[in-house]
């Protein structure tokens, strides 16, 4: 997977703790995993909101579609 190099600023105690647990080379991997987890959480919340919105309007959508069903299903001479 392509990678992008970043220059970020984090509080020194956080960086020191990560390095102590995962070593200097483990810093990038740790941050990548943390970003993936947080991104998945944010997406899940966003999608959950969209799904709830779709479900709340599903019956209304079905009723509107039923009104157009005859126009869509009738055979037409072209």
N, C-alpha and C positions, 0 to 999 in steps of 0.2 A: 504494500500500500504506500502511495506517495506520502511524504512527510513534509511539514512546514516547520522551519525553525522559528522559535519565538523568543522574545526577550521580555520576561515577566518579572514582576516584583511581588514577593511574598514576605510576610513577617519572618525574621531570622529564626525565632524559636520553632516555627513550623518546619522550615527547611532543615534545621538541625535535627529535629525529631525524625523526619523522613530519612535523612542520611544515616542517622544512628540505627534505624531499623532495617533499611534496605540498601545502604551503601550509596556512594556517589553515583554509580551507574544505574542504581535502582530508582533514582529520583524521577527521571522521565517516564519510566514505566508506571510508577506509582501515580503520577499526575495524569497520565493517559487513562489508566483504569478508573481513577476517581472522576475524571471528566466524562467517561463513557457511562458510568453508573448514574451520575447526576443528570446527564442528557437523557438517558432512558427514563428516568423518573419524571422529568419535565415533559417529555413527549407523551408518556402514559397519562399524565394529568390532562394535557391538552386534548388528546384523543378521547379521553373519557368524557370530557365536556362536549366534544363534537357528537359523540355517539348518543349521549343523553339528549342533546338538542334534536338530533334526527329522530330519535324514538318519540320525543314529545310531540313532534309534528307528523308522525307517520300516518295516523288516522286521517288527518286533514289532507295529506298528500294523496292517499288512496281515494278519498272522495272526489278530489279534483280530477284525478286520472280517470275515474269511472265516467265522468262527464264527457271526456274526450274519446272514450273507448269506441263508440259507434263510428266516429269519423276515421279512426285508425284502422278498424277491422273491416269496414265495408269494401266490397270490390268496386273498383273504379275503372271506367273506360278511359284509356289514355289516347 
